[in-house]
Amino acid sequence: MNNMTIALLLGLVCFLGYCDGKFLGVSMLDRPIVMGALTGLMMGNFIQGVIIGGTMELAWMGLLYYAGMVPADVTVGSIVGTYFALATGTGFEVAITIALPAGILGAYVGTAFNTIGSSVMHVCDKWAANGEIDRINRFHIIYGILKCTFMGLVVFFTILLGSDAIQALIKAIPENVLNGMNIASNMLPAVGFGMLINIMWDKRYIPLYFVGFVLAAYLKLNIMAITILILCIALFRMFTKKEEVTNA
């Protein structure tokens, strides 16, 4: 496929990702593991897309929308990062290096779009005052489609216009810098988990944290086995607590 076709397909992938939270409920379609997999599928390298997207998911896990903070846009960053990693034959270190700035750009572009859109929201107030609910519903649907299309175009033009420049930039980066990026990228999943733990941290969970550490470090259990085991402990505690409340 030529670059125009790939740019168009990935623009449609971005459109689909932005439907999350608008037309498809909170389906998590916009997450890196999904966007990376679909990007790999469109480029004929599904497995590598899943690997890059899954690894990027760990790095992005700690970037949450809270306290008015606008983090890097997960949809745009995942697609653009995975695309350039696959297009240049590199790996996750290049994907995340490109994904974060691309995601930050996407976040600001999306915020600018929402800011412009908010200026016409007063029209809905008039419709609400007149009881014209159907017009309000149509307005929200049209606005959602426009937002999805606009962000899809951002990905389309980024990929269409930037592939040659990005490839030249990557080739111009010295090997020692790429090695440094590789080391930094290996640390990002730990940073993502650290940010997530910082948000969720509660003294009640400290024992479970060290239980997981012991199971992984000394018993060599994988993540799935540890997750199932901890889930069983949580369910046991939940059921026994219900019985205690019932018998009280």
VOGU-449136 format. One record per residue (C-alpha): residue number from 0; residue in three letters; x, y, z. Coordinates in nm, 3 decimals. Each point is the difference from the previous one (the first is absolute). Layout:
+-----+-----+---------+---------+---------+
|   i |  aa |       u |       v |       w |
+-----+-----+---------+---------+---------+
| NUM | ALA |       X |       Y |       Z |
...
+-----+-----+---------+---------+---------+
END
This chain:
+-----+-----+---------+---------+---------+
|   i |  aa |       u |       v |       w |
+-----+-----+---------+---------+---------+
|   0 | MET |   0.000 |   0.000 |   0.000 |
|   1 | ASN |   0.114 |   0.351 |  -0.071 |
|   2 | ASN |   0.040 |   0.264 |   0.266 |
|   3 | MET |  -0.327 |   0.174 |  -0.088 |
|   4 | THR |  -0.198 |  -0.322 |   0.055 |
|   5 | ILE |   0.172 |  -0.073 |   0.332 |
|   6 | ALA |  -0.057 |   0.359 |   0.118 |
|   7 | LEU |  -0.369 |  -0.029 |  -0.089 |
|   8 | LEU |  -0.040 |  -0.337 |   0.176 |
|   9 | LEU |   0.174 |   0.122 |   0.314 |
|  10 | GLY |  -0.213 |   0.315 |  -0.005 |
|  11 | LEU |  -0.303 |  -0.233 |   0.008 |
|  12 | VAL |   0.158 |  -0.193 |   0.288 |
|  13 | CYS |   0.033 |   0.328 |   0.188 |
|  14 | PHE |  -0.365 |   0.081 |  -0.079 |
|  15 | LEU |  -0.098 |  -0.337 |   0.150 |
|  16 | GLY |   0.214 |   0.061 |   0.308 |
|  17 | TYR |  -0.165 |   0.337 |   0.060 |
|  18 | CYS |  -0.343 |  -0.163 |  -0.015 |
|  19 | ASP |   0.088 |  -0.142 |   0.342 |
|  20 | GLY |  -0.186 |   0.200 |   0.263 |
|  21 | LYS |  -0.227 |   0.155 |  -0.264 |
|  22 | PHE |  -0.187 |  -0.259 |  -0.206 |
|  23 | LEU |   0.135 |  -0.333 |   0.128 |
|  24 | GLY |  -0.009 |   0.052 |   0.375 |
|  25 | VAL |   0.322 |  -0.032 |   0.200 |
|  26 | SER |   0.125 |  -0.296 |  -0.205 |
|  27 | MET |   0.376 |   0.073 |   0.040 |
|  28 | LEU |   0.042 |   0.000 |  -0.378 |
|  29 | ASP |   0.227 |   0.303 |   0.030 |
|  30 | ARG |   0.261 |  -0.181 |   0.213 |
|  31 | PRO |   0.352 |  -0.059 |  -0.144 |
|  32 | ILE |  -0.036 |  -0.379 |  -0.008 |
|  33 | VAL |  -0.307 |   0.031 |  -0.228 |
|  34 | MET |   0.124 |   0.291 |  -0.211 |
|  35 | GLY |   0.344 |  -0.158 |  -0.035 |
|  36 | ALA |  -0.152 |  -0.331 |  -0.107 |
|  37 | LEU |  -0.227 |   0.164 |  -0.258 |
|  38 | THR |   0.289 |   0.210 |  -0.130 |
|  39 | GLY |   0.209 |  -0.315 |  -0.040 |
|  40 | LEU |  -0.292 |  -0.173 |  -0.174 |
|  41 | MET |  -0.034 |   0.283 |  -0.252 |
|  42 | MET |   0.374 |  -0.013 |  -0.069 |
|  43 | GLY |   0.008 |  -0.379 |  -0.035 |
|  44 | ASN |   0.191 |  -0.061 |   0.323 |
|  45 | PHE |  -0.270 |  -0.077 |   0.257 |
|  46 | ILE |   0.221 |  -0.189 |   0.247 |
|  47 | GLN |   0.260 |   0.276 |   0.025 |
|  48 | GLY |  -0.278 |   0.255 |   0.033 |
|  49 | VAL |  -0.141 |  -0.193 |   0.297 |
|  50 | ILE |   0.345 |  -0.020 |   0.160 |
|  51 | ILE |   0.070 |   0.372 |  -0.041 |
|  52 | GLY |  -0.353 |   0.097 |   0.105 |
|  53 | GLY |   0.007 |  -0.229 |   0.302 |
|  54 | THR |   0.335 |   0.135 |   0.117 |
|  55 | MET |  -0.121 |   0.355 |  -0.059 |
|  56 | GLU |  -0.306 |  -0.080 |   0.214 |
|  57 | LEU |   0.228 |  -0.054 |   0.299 |
|  58 | ALA |   0.168 |   0.337 |  -0.052 |
|  59 | TRP |  -0.334 |   0.178 |  -0.048 |
|  60 | MET |  -0.171 |  -0.165 |   0.296 |
|  61 | GLY |   0.088 |   0.279 |   0.240 |
|  62 | LEU |  -0.114 |   0.284 |  -0.228 |
|  63 | LEU |  -0.352 |   0.075 |   0.125 |
|  64 | TYR |  -0.244 |   0.287 |  -0.050 |
|  65 | TYR |  -0.037 |   0.146 |   0.347 |
|  66 | ALA |   0.018 |   0.337 |   0.178 |
|  67 | GLY |  -0.035 |   0.186 |  -0.331 |
|  68 | MET |   0.324 |  -0.147 |  -0.135 |
|  69 | VAL |   0.015 |  -0.064 |  -0.376 |
|  70 | PRO |   0.237 |  -0.293 |  -0.058 |
|  71 | ALA |   0.131 |  -0.121 |  -0.334 |
|  72 | ASP |  -0.281 |  -0.111 |  -0.231 |
|  73 | VAL |   0.003 |  -0.378 |   0.016 |
|  74 | THR |  -0.169 |  -0.060 |  -0.337 |
|  75 | VAL |   0.212 |   0.227 |  -0.219 |
|  76 | GLY |   0.322 |  -0.088 |   0.183 |
|  77 | SER |  -0.055 |  -0.375 |  -0.023 |
|  78 | ILE |  -0.080 |   0.001 |  -0.372 |
|  79 | VAL |   0.277 |   0.238 |  -0.104 |
|  80 | GLY |   0.262 |  -0.165 |   0.223 |
|  81 | THR |  -0.084 |  -0.353 |  -0.114 |
|  82 | TYR |  -0.013 |   0.105 |  -0.365 |
|  83 | PHE |   0.343 |   0.161 |  -0.005 |
|  84 | ALA |   0.154 |  -0.288 |   0.197 |
|  85 | LEU |  -0.133 |  -0.250 |  -0.254 |
|  86 | ALA |   0.072 |   0.221 |  -0.302 |
|  87 | THR |   0.364 |   0.045 |   0.099 |
|  88 | GLY |   0.051 |  -0.356 |   0.120 |
|  89 | THR |   0.086 |   0.108 |   0.353 |
|  90 | GLY |  -0.153 |  -0.095 |   0.334 |
|  91 | PHE |  -0.173 |   0.132 |   0.308 |
|  92 | GLU |   0.274 |   0.250 |   0.089 |
|  93 | VAL |  -0.069 |   0.196 |  -0.321 |
|  94 | ALA |  -0.377 |  -0.053 |   0.030 |
|  95 | ILE |  -0.022 |   0.156 |   0.347 |
|  96 | THR |   0.249 |   0.276 |  -0.092 |
|  97 | ILE |  -0.233 |   0.110 |  -0.280 |
|  98 | ALA |  -0.328 |  -0.092 |   0.172 |
|  99 | LEU |   0.036 |   0.230 |   0.302 |
| 100 | PRO |   0.061 |   0.328 |  -0.190 |
| 101 | ALA |  -0.259 |  -0.102 |  -0.262 |
| 102 | GLY |  -0.244 |  -0.074 |   0.281 |
| 103 | ILE |   0.067 |   0.334 |   0.168 |
| 104 | LEU |  -0.061 |   0.177 |  -0.332 |
| 105 | GLY |  -0.321 |  -0.200 |  -0.044 |
| 106 | ALA |  -0.115 |   0.096 |   0.351 |
| 107 | TYR |   0.046 |   0.371 |  -0.068 |
| 108 | VAL |  -0.165 |  -0.022 |  -0.342 |
| 109 | GLY |  -0.296 |  -0.185 |   0.156 |
| 110 | THR |  -0.024 |   0.258 |   0.279 |
| 111 | ALA |   0.003 |   0.282 |  -0.256 |
| 112 | PHE |  -0.282 |  -0.172 |  -0.190 |
| 113 | ASN |  -0.204 |  -0.035 |   0.319 |
| 114 | THR |   0.066 |   0.364 |   0.090 |
| 115 | ILE |  -0.131 |   0.115 |  -0.337 |
| 116 | GLY |  -0.298 |  -0.232 |   0.033 |
| 117 | SER |  -0.086 |   0.131 |   0.345 |
| 118 | SER |  -0.059 |   0.345 |  -0.148 |
| 119 | VAL |  -0.315 |  -0.125 |  -0.175 |
| 120 | MET |  -0.134 |  -0.204 |   0.290 |
| 121 | HIS |  -0.221 |   0.291 |   0.108 |
| 122 | VAL |  -0.222 |  -0.092 |  -0.294 |
| 123 | CYS |  -0.090 |  -0.318 |   0.187 |
| 124 | ASP |  -0.110 |   0.210 |   0.296 |
| 125 | LYS |  -0.261 |   0.167 |  -0.219 |
| 126 | TRP |  -0.118 |  -0.335 |  -0.134 |
| 127 | ALA |  -0.019 |  -0.138 |   0.354 |
| 128 | ALA |  -0.205 |   0.299 |   0.112 |
| 129 | ASN |  -0.244 |  -0.069 |  -0.286 |
| 130 | GLY |  -0.008 |  -0.375 |   0.069 |
| 131 | GLU |   0.158 |  -0.086 |  -0.338 |
| 132 | ILE |   0.176 |  -0.315 |   0.118 |
| 133 | ASP |   0.028 |  -0.153 |  -0.348 |
| 134 | ARG |   0.203 |   0.297 |  -0.126 |
| 135 | ILE |   0.235 |  -0.031 |   0.299 |
| 136 | ASN |   0.049 |  -0.371 |  -0.069 |
| 137 | ARG |   0.075 |   0.066 |  -0.369 |
| 138 | PHE |   0.245 |   0.273 |   0.095 |
| 139 | HIS |   0.193 |  -0.232 |   0.233 |
| 140 | ILE |   0.012 |  -0.280 |  -0.259 |
| 141 | ILE |   0.121 |   0.235 |  -0.274 |
| 142 | TYR |   0.257 |   0.155 |   0.232 |
| 143 | GLY |   0.129 |  -0.346 |   0.098 |
| 144 | ILE |   0.035 |  -0.103 |  -0.365 |
| 145 | LEU |   0.183 |   0.324 |  -0.080 |
| 146 | LYS |   0.241 |  -0.056 |   0.294 |
| 147 | CYS |   0.074 |  -0.358 |  -0.111 |
| 148 | THR |   0.049 |   0.113 |  -0.362 |
| 149 | PHE |   0.222 |   0.294 |   0.099 |
| 150 | MET |   0.233 |  -0.218 |   0.210 |
| 151 | GLY |   0.004 |  -0.260 |  -0.276 |
| 152 | LEU |   0.119 |   0.270 |  -0.238 |
| 153 | VAL |   0.277 |   0.092 |   0.247 |
| 154 | VAL |   0.133 |  -0.356 |  -0.021 |
| 155 | PHE |  -0.054 |  -0.011 |  -0.378 |
| 156 | PHE |   0.206 |   0.312 |  -0.071 |
| 157 | THR |   0.265 |  -0.086 |   0.261 |
| 158 | ILE |   0.067 |  -0.333 |  -0.169 |
| 159 | LEU |  -0.044 |   0.126 |  -0.355 |
| 160 | LEU |   0.237 |   0.293 |   0.036 |
| 161 | GLY |   0.241 |  -0.123 |   0.263 |
| 162 | SER |   0.120 |  -0.349 |  -0.090 |
| 163 | ASP |   0.304 |   0.101 |  -0.205 |
| 164 | ALA |   0.102 |   0.264 |   0.252 |
| 165 | ILE |  -0.033 |  -0.239 |   0.294 |
| 166 | GLN |   0.199 |  -0.272 |  -0.176 |
| 167 | ALA |   0.276 |   0.249 |  -0.082 |
| 168 | LEU |  -0.004 |   0.125 |   0.360 |
| 169 | ILE |   0.032 |  -0.351 |   0.144 |
| 170 | LYS |   0.288 |  -0.083 |  -0.235 |
| 171 | ALA |   0.174 |   0.322 |   0.107 |
| 172 | ILE |  -0.022 |  -0.081 |   0.371 |
| 173 | PRO |   0.338 |  -0.127 |   0.130 |
| 174 | GLU |   0.011 |  -0.360 |   0.120 |
| 175 | ASN |   0.088 |   0.095 |   0.358 |
| 176 | VAL |  -0.311 |   0.224 |   0.015 |
| 177 | LEU |  -0.217 |  -0.287 |  -0.123 |
| 178 | ASN |   0.155 |  -0.225 |   0.263 |
| 179 | GLY |  -0.085 |   0.260 |   0.263 |
| 180 | MET |  -0.358 |   0.018 |  -0.126 |
| 181 | ASN |  -0.017 |  -0.379 |   0.017 |
| 182 | ILE |   0.106 |   0.003 |   0.366 |
| 183 | ALA |  -0.245 |   0.281 |   0.080 |
| 184 | SER |  -0.283 |  -0.178 |  -0.181 |
| 185 | ASN |   0.062 |  -0.313 |   0.206 |
| 186 | MET |  -0.054 |   0.211 |   0.313 |
| 187 | LEU |  -0.327 |   0.156 |  -0.118 |
| 188 | PRO |  -0.223 |  -0.297 |   0.091 |
| 189 | ALA |   0.136 |   0.019 |   0.355 |
| 190 | VAL |  -0.068 |   0.375 |   0.003 |
| 191 | GLY |  -0.355 |  -0.062 |  -0.121 |
| 192 | PHE |  -0.063 |  -0.255 |   0.274 |
| 193 | GLY |   0.163 |   0.232 |   0.254 |
| 194 | MET |  -0.236 |   0.284 |  -0.093 |
| 195 | LEU |  -0.296 |  -0.237 |   0.019 |
| 196 | ILE |   0.104 |  -0.130 |   0.342 |
| 197 | ASN |   0.051 |   0.358 |   0.121 |
| 198 | ILE |  -0.363 |   0.077 |  -0.086 |
| 199 | MET |  -0.141 |  -0.323 |   0.146 |
| 200 | TRP |   0.233 |  -0.034 |   0.299 |
| 201 | ASP |  -0.173 |  -0.090 |   0.324 |
| 202 | LYS |   0.150 |  -0.161 |   0.309 |
| 203 | ARG |  -0.262 |  -0.275 |  -0.025 |
| 204 | TYR |   0.155 |  -0.116 |  -0.328 |
| 205 | ILE |   0.362 |  -0.011 |   0.120 |
| 206 | PRO |  -0.011 |  -0.373 |   0.095 |
| 207 | LEU |  -0.139 |  -0.093 |  -0.342 |
| 208 | TYR |   0.278 |   0.198 |  -0.168 |
| 209 | PHE |   0.268 |  -0.202 |   0.177 |
| 210 | VAL |  -0.190 |  -0.325 |  -0.056 |
| 211 | GLY |   0.014 |   0.070 |  -0.373 |
| 212 | PHE |   0.370 |   0.086 |   0.023 |
| 213 | VAL |   0.083 |  -0.326 |   0.179 |
| 214 | LEU |  -0.207 |  -0.208 |  -0.243 |
| 215 | ALA |   0.178 |   0.156 |  -0.299 |
| 216 | ALA |   0.355 |   0.021 |   0.138 |
| 217 | TYR |   0.027 |  -0.327 |   0.194 |
| 218 | LEU |  -0.267 |  -0.233 |  -0.138 |
| 219 | LYS |   0.045 |   0.122 |  -0.359 |
| 220 | LEU |  -0.375 |   0.022 |  -0.067 |
| 221 | ASN |  -0.107 |   0.201 |  -0.303 |
| 222 | ILE |  -0.237 |   0.297 |   0.004 |
| 223 | MET |  -0.306 |  -0.206 |  -0.093 |
| 224 | ALA |   0.056 |  -0.251 |   0.281 |
| 225 | ILE |   0.053 |   0.279 |   0.256 |
| 226 | THR |  -0.310 |   0.185 |  -0.123 |
| 227 | ILE |  -0.219 |  -0.310 |   0.034 |
| 228 | LEU |   0.137 |  -0.075 |   0.345 |
| 229 | ILE |  -0.055 |   0.355 |   0.129 |
| 230 | LEU |  -0.345 |   0.007 |  -0.159 |
| 231 | CYS |  -0.091 |  -0.317 |   0.189 |
| 232 | ILE |   0.120 |   0.157 |   0.326 |
| 233 | ALA |  -0.206 |   0.313 |  -0.071 |
| 234 | LEU |  -0.313 |  -0.204 |  -0.083 |
| 235 | PHE |   0.047 |  -0.212 |   0.313 |
| 236 | ARG |   0.021 |   0.315 |   0.211 |
| 237 | MET |  -0.304 |   0.152 |  -0.173 |
| 238 | PHE |  -0.218 |  -0.311 |   0.052 |
| 239 | THR |   0.104 |  -0.050 |   0.362 |
| 240 | LYS |  -0.063 |   0.368 |   0.075 |
| 241 | LYS |  -0.352 |  -0.031 |  -0.145 |
| 242 | GLU |  -0.065 |  -0.299 |   0.227 |
| 243 | GLU |   0.126 |   0.195 |   0.300 |
| 244 | VAL |  -0.237 |   0.287 |  -0.078 |
| 245 | THR |  -0.291 |  -0.241 |  -0.055 |
| 246 | ASN |   0.061 |  -0.182 |   0.330 |
| 247 | ALA |   0.046 |   0.321 |   0.200 |
+-----+-----+---------+---------+---------+
END
